[in-house]
Amino acid sequence: MPISISCINDLSHTRHKIEPYKQVHISYLHDLYIRTKNQFAMNIVMTGATAGIGAEALKHFTNLQNTKIYVGARGTGRALPERTEIISLDLSSLKSVRFFSDKVKESLGQDKIDVLILNAGIQATDNQLRSEEGFELTFATNHLAHYLLVRLLEPNLAKGGRVVVTTSDAHDPDVIPFGPKTLNIGDLAYPTETSPKGMAFYAATKLLNMLTARALLTKLEADKHIRVVAYNPGLTGDTSLMGKQSAFLQMIVSAIRPLFYVISIFKPAFFMGTAKRSGEALAELALGKVALPDGKIYASLVRGKLTFPDPSQLAQNDAIIDLLWKESAKMVGLPE
Ligand SMILES: NC(=O)c1ccc[n+]([C@@H]2O[C@H](COP(=O)([O-])OP(=O)(O)OC[C@H]3O[C@@H](n4cnc5c(N)ncnc54)[C@H](OP(=O)(O)O)[C@@H]3O)[C@@H](O)[C@H]2O)c1
């Protein structure tokens, strides 16, 4: 008969865990004991922490005591706050993802990852751009690299930890008109004439993020009590998602903000938020400061407030979730 205890849910105050008042077994206590002997009370691994929403979220993590943050970043010469370890990661290369995962594991030693945040994303204007392994660039960066990363790091996730995947409300055609109504994975990996383009292509990759989060829910929650959250930051004007913003562009964004505000009275998804608030909400979810209602996986920031709607109809289709998992496994060369 396993011994059990109840835990609270805010990862920023305790080393761990879990859903409020859920039962945790003795194996977890053993795991906790081993890990408490190590240096850091909490380990966070994060992509997309060098700009925009992720950089704002990072500020909330670096304020925490005894927390180490592993940031995957491309290029060199990145200056990030104390207790942040920068490890080279270019999501447009699966080879680089494997390198990053190896380095994180090496640095962790016996320790575990309490929070994994898959936040990086791009919106390439042209679906003819390719990743190192020849996949379409936005597909490879937003979806395939993160899929591989979570598969590689899965054994190192702490029981009762948390995985947050940044998706978008653009994944849902009922909210954003160019959201995907159908899904053809091959058409995204290797676009043809009939593949989606521009914003529609980006939106389809955000559906893949949502589907991956839903697959992870099934695979991680039961065994390891890992909470999976798919997060939509909502339209956020002051990031570099559509390219680095010049001073002129920043001025334009500020000027059109009031217009979006008026539109958002009728269409809430068109509210233009700030990276500061979107990053804060990402941090709140990652640290368990905001708990999702039971049975929910999707947290959507609407007019600055976290809401918990159902994902799109396609994202609730178990056959599609399964298909994406298996197809992605083949693409990255892992077993299903
Ligand atoms: N902004 C919005 O309106 C909005 C709305 C809904 C969802 N989202 C989602 O929110 C997330 C963050 O976007 P953001 O708006 O904050 O955009 P951002 O300011 O452009 O930040 C994107 C982050 O991803 C990183 N990244 C991009 N390509 C990479 C690569 N090949 N390898 C490693 N890192 C890479 C960037 O690193 P660098 O510093 O090297 O560029 C940066 O840290 C994305 O998943 C996006 O899809 C954004």
The ligand as an ORCA input file, in Angstrom:
! r2SCAN-3c Opt
* xyz 0 1
  N       3.648     38.082    -30.738
  C       2.437     37.597    -30.905
  O       1.504     38.321    -31.306
  C       2.161     36.171    -30.597
  C       0.828     35.718    -30.568
  C       0.558     34.383    -30.294
  C       1.609     33.508    -30.071
  N       2.892     33.960    -30.107
  C       3.965     32.992    -29.844
  O       4.757     33.463    -28.757
  C       6.078     32.896    -28.849
  C       7.101     33.994    -28.640
  O       7.007     34.908    -29.711
  P       7.335     36.464    -29.569
  O       6.136     37.190    -30.092
  O       7.865     36.781    -28.243
  O       8.453     36.583    -30.712
  P       9.974     37.122    -30.671
  O      10.064     38.429    -29.961
  O      10.412     37.084    -32.094
  O      10.758     36.005    -29.845
  C      10.953     34.735    -30.416
  C      11.981     33.973    -29.613
  O      12.234     32.723    -30.292
  C      13.643     32.615    -30.522
  N      13.943     31.872    -31.749
  C      13.444     32.081    -32.992
  N      14.038     31.253    -33.883
  C      14.928     30.495    -33.187
  C      15.849     29.476    -33.547
  N      15.997     29.065    -34.810
  N      16.611     28.925    -32.581
  C      16.503     29.338    -31.295
  N      15.658     30.317    -30.885
  C      14.876     30.890    -31.831
  C      14.114     34.048    -30.646
  O      15.508     34.098    -30.488
  P      16.405     35.268    -31.145
  O      16.635     36.241    -30.021
  O      17.644     34.563    -31.567
  O      15.653     35.843    -32.283
  C      13.327     34.704    -29.519
  O      13.906     34.426    -28.269
  C       6.145     32.230    -30.223
  O       5.946     30.834    -30.056
  C       4.973     32.814    -30.977
  O       4.484     31.934    -31.968
  C       3.191     35.255    -30.348
*
